[in-house]
């Protein structure tokens, strides 16, 4: 017979010289926050994005110049991030929904992952062999995927619904700083010493993690300490609402028109367009520059108008323009800059609206779990499509092949978003699911 179990009382937390007891997390209790707070709680994504930049734009040339010319093998190593997203992010996210420590439930993840991430990425360019590179890449991408697991949940935990499109814009703005700085300035340093992008990324990881840890205000949610990860129960939780399944389809297909489509642009620039890494970095930096210029104003505009679903659809459909341009007319460094700017605008419009839209289907008890599984979908398409693209590129020598897959991603994303019922129409169903989760947490 199952025995009932009461949730432990929240422990008093010391912050500076003031002692406070954490409050139970609830959207109705969340107060408006400043834009500076939003920037602080997503700050560590700047460090993580610096590592992503190294993985996507620098690592392939490091591998090709020093270890292997096999494009399929290079694609496989670059896809480690996607492989780890299949298990690291969902488990860490699931666990963070169920714990409570003296530091909260999200902060411990960053406290553990950040030092590992920084050390591994700094050591990568100094590796003496391909196997050591593979080990280091695997390690830092495990840590990176663990950190990513708490980005959206940190926003959902502490930012009220009426400000989330602004927070979504900040989730785009902060990483864009890394894209712009790394591409525009740090990539130039590779002509002097190849280690600089990795070294600077590692230092940014530590710095931004400290900012997050100092700023994050955790809201107490009763832990489920006795709950063990069981695949059947996990599957039941993440698939029980129809909208969850549609959300996963979006996250499965969206990388086709962002990450997969552009994963080989560094090779396209250096091999086909005969650009230096520095020239390519400067051109691709316009992706970050556009985000820096439009993210915050666009976020405020979208927040004022609402219409999250409509704007997410617009972002998905507009990306057809840069995809077509990239396939047929992108011939120079200027062309890469134009593509990067257009794609960045579309992705910003999509993500700053779709992420807050998805949050409306979640509760404090399952927000990380749901977003964690979106990473499985995201990682699955990356892990399969990036090596496949590398294989096709190796056969044909055409670095633009991945752009064609972007059209498939657009069609699937639009269809899935249109099929989602508005959150208001499933509010009772969401409340019932949350009540079932709360009830289950009281039993072994």
Secondary structure, 3 states (H helix, E strand, C coil): CCCECCCCCCCEEEECCEEEECCECCHHHCCCCCHHHHHHHCCHHHHHHHHHHHHHHHHHHHHHHHCCCCHHHHHHHHCHHHHHHHHHHHHHHHHHCCCCECCECCHHHHHHHHHHHHHHHHHHCCCCCHHHHHHHHHHHHHHHHHHHCCHHHHHHHHCCHHHHHHHHHHHHHHHHHHHHHHHHCHHHHHHCCCCHHHHHHHHHHHHHHHHHHHHCCCCECCCCCCCCCCHHHHHHHHHCCHHHHHHHHHHHHHHHHCHHHHCCHHHHHHHHCCCCHHHHHHHHHHHHHHHHHHHHHHHHHHHHHCCHHHHHHHHHHHHHHHHHHHHHCCCCHHHHHHHHHHHHHHHHHHHHHHHHHHHCCCCCCCHHHHHHHHHHHHHHHHHHHHHHHHHHHHHHCCCCHHHHHHHHHHHHHHHHHHHCCCHHHHHHHHHHHHHHHHHHCCEC
